[in-house]
Amino acid sequence: MWFKKRNILTGILLIVFIYISMRLTEFDLSKFKDFRNMIDFLSQWFPPNFSNLSGIIKDTLQTLAMAFLGSLLGLFIALPLSFLAARNTAPSPFIYHFGRVSLSFIRSVPEIVFGLILLTALGLGPFPAVIAIMLHNIGVLGKLISELIEAADPGPQEAMKAVGAKGWIVSLFSILPQIWPNVLSHYFYRFEVAIRTSLILGFIGGGGIGQRLFNDFQTFQYPSVSLDVLVIMVMVIIVDLFGSYIRNKVI
């Protein structure tokens, strides 16, 4: 009886939250009555303009490079920091809590905020975008890897300590081999996310195909916009398939 009442209460609360959310977001399906306007707008996108295909491919490669480098640098920095933010490897409780709070703070700042700050200091281009992706990934990967470290089997660690190993040697040879496949899986997932993030950063001057898409849209070059979108879709699908393949191989 109590279980049934709890389900009813949960359902009522869910309905209330849905109603409040719809009010706050001005959710109104009647607005789709102007759907024909969107069809007329999209009709201007075709046929695509292939005259700038070589430039689009170059910008696509730049976007991939931004995502790859930002994610990789984030991993390199997050890996040692995660050992300081793990309960079973931190030198002291103070360092553990400080590391956790620091990673949470970095993770709470979106890449676009980092990008806006860095663009004012470093200027337009892909370099600030790489640093923005790197900073956010330090927080995200640091948290994920620290949780892997805490969940690692203590057996190999105790065996290493039994033969006289100390400090970082224990972590390097007993914990890292255990968690490395999952670390790679997290990295490739964050690389996929960074692809999408780099597109958004392009809207604020971060370079890559995101900036080209924004510029073409702003200058009403809709046939070029359609080709930009098509290339972005192909790029994201290929990266997703590649990332899924790698994760299935390493885990």
N, C-alpha and C positions, 0 to 999 in steps of 0.2 A: 504493500500500500504506500509506504514511504517512498519506495523507488518510483512508483507511478506518479506521485505528486511532484517528485523532483524533476521527472521528465517533462511534466506539464509546465512547471516553473521555467525550466530551461527553454522550452519552446516559446513561451510568452516573452522571455527576455530577448530571445533571438529575433522575434518579430519586431519588438520595440527597437532594437539596435538597427535592424534593416530599415525601418521607417525613418529613424533619425538620420541614418547615413544617406538615404535617398533625399531627404529634405536638405541636408547640408551640401550635397553634391548637385542639387538641382536636377536630379534624375527624372527625365521626362521623355517617354517614348514617342509622344506626339510630335516632338521636334523632327522625327524622321519623315514627316510629311513633305519636307523640302528635299527629299532624297534625290529627286531628279536634278537638282542643282549640282550635287556632287558628281552625278553621272556626266553632266555637261562639262564640268570642270575636268574630270579624268579623261574625257575624250580629247582634250587638248594635249594630252601627254603622248599621243600616238600619231604617227610612227616615231619610234625612238631615233634620236640623233646620234649616229655612230661615228660622226666626224671627230669626236674627241675621245674615242675609245682608248687610244694609247695613253692619253693623260689620265683617264679614269683608272686604268690598270696601274699606272705609276702611283696614284694616290691610294689605291687599294693596298699595294705593297707597303706603302708608308704606314697605313693604318695597322696592318698586320705586324709591322716592325715595332710600332708604338706599343701595341698590346703585349707582344712577346717580351720586349725589353723591360717594360714596366713590371710585368708579372714576374720575370726572372730575377730582376734586382730586388723586388719585394720578397721573393723566396729566400735569396741569399742573406738578406738582413733579418728576416723573420725567424729563420732557422735557429741561429744562436740565441736570439731573444726569447724564443719559446721555451728553451731549457731554463731560463731565469724565471719564466712565468708559470712553470709547472711545479706543483706542490712537492713532488718526489725528487726534483733535481735542483730546486732553488737553494742557494747557499744559506738563506735565512728567511724567516716569515716576512720580514720587512721588504726584502727584495721581491719575494713572491707577490705580495699584495701591490707593491709599486709597479711591478711588471704587468700585472693584470689590469690595473687601472689605466696605465699608459696605453696598452693595446686597445682597451675599450674606448679610450678617448680618440685615438687615431682612427679606429674603425667607425666611430660615430660621425666623422666628418665625411660627407660625400665627395667623390672625386671632382665633381663640378665646382665645389667650393674651393678645394685645393687649386683647381685649374684657374679660377678667377683670381685668386690671390697671387699665384705664380706668374700669370700672364702680365700683371702689373709690374712685376720685378724683372722678369726674363724676356718679356716681349712676346709677340705672336709667333706661332710655329709649333712643331711637334715636341720640342724638348720639354716645355712646361707640362704638356699632356703626359709625357712619359713619367715625369717626377710625380704628378698627381696620381697616376695609376699605381706607381710604386708605393707611395705613402699609404694609400688606402689598403693595398694588399699586404703591407707589413702588419697592419692591425688585424685583418681578416685571417691571413695565413698564420700569424703568430698565435691567435686564439685556437685555431683548428689543430695546429701541430702540438701546442701545449697540452691539449686534451688527449691527443694520441700518446704523448709521452706519459701522462698520468695513467693511461690505461694499459701501458706496456707490461708484459710479463716480468715480474721482479726476479724470476729464477736466474736468467743470464746475468743480471746485475749482481746478485749475491755470489754467483760463481766467480765473476771477475774480481770482486772484492776479496774473495777467499784466497785467491792466488796473489794478492798484494796490489792489485790495480787501484788507483785512486783518481778522484776528480774527474776531469773531462775525458780521460781514457775510458772510464766505465760507461759514460754516456755515449761516447763515439762507437764503441765496439759491442755494447750490449743492448742499447736502446735503438740507435739509429737504424741498424739492419732490420729490426722488427717493424718499424713504422715507415720505412722508406717507400714501399709500394703505395701506401695510403697518402704519403706526402706527394708523390708524383700525381696521384689521382686528383688531389686537391689543387695542385698546381695547374693541371690541364683544365679543370673546371673554371678556375679563376682566369685562365687565359681566354676561355670562351666568353666569360663575362666581360673581360677587358676589351674584347672586340667591340661589343655593343657600347661600352663606356667611351671608347675612343671616338665612336661616331658622334656621341653627344658632345664630347669635348671639342670636336670639330666645329660645332655650331657657335662656339665662343672664341674661335680663332686658333684652335689647337692643331690645325692641319689635317691631312688625310682626306679620305673620300667624304667624311662628314662635313668638312668645311666646303668642299666642292658642291655637295648636295645643297647646303644652306645658301651658297652664293647663287647657284642656278635657280633655286626657288625664289630668292629675293629679286632676281632680275627677270623673272617670268619666262625662263628658258625651259618650258615644261617638257619638250621632247628630250632634252638633256637630263632632266630630273628623272624621267622614266628609265633611262639607261643607267643612271646612278643607282636607282632603287633595285633594278634587276641585278646589277653587279653585286650590290650589298647582299641581296638574298642568296645569290650563288655562293658568295664568300662565307656567309654565316652557315649555310647548309654544309659546305665542305668542311669547315672548321668543326662543326658539331659532330659530323660523322667521324672525322679524324680523332677528335677528343674521345668519343665513345669507344672507338677501336683501341686507343692507347690504354684507356682505363680498364677495358676488359682484359687486356694483355698483362698489365702490371698487377692486377688484384687476383 
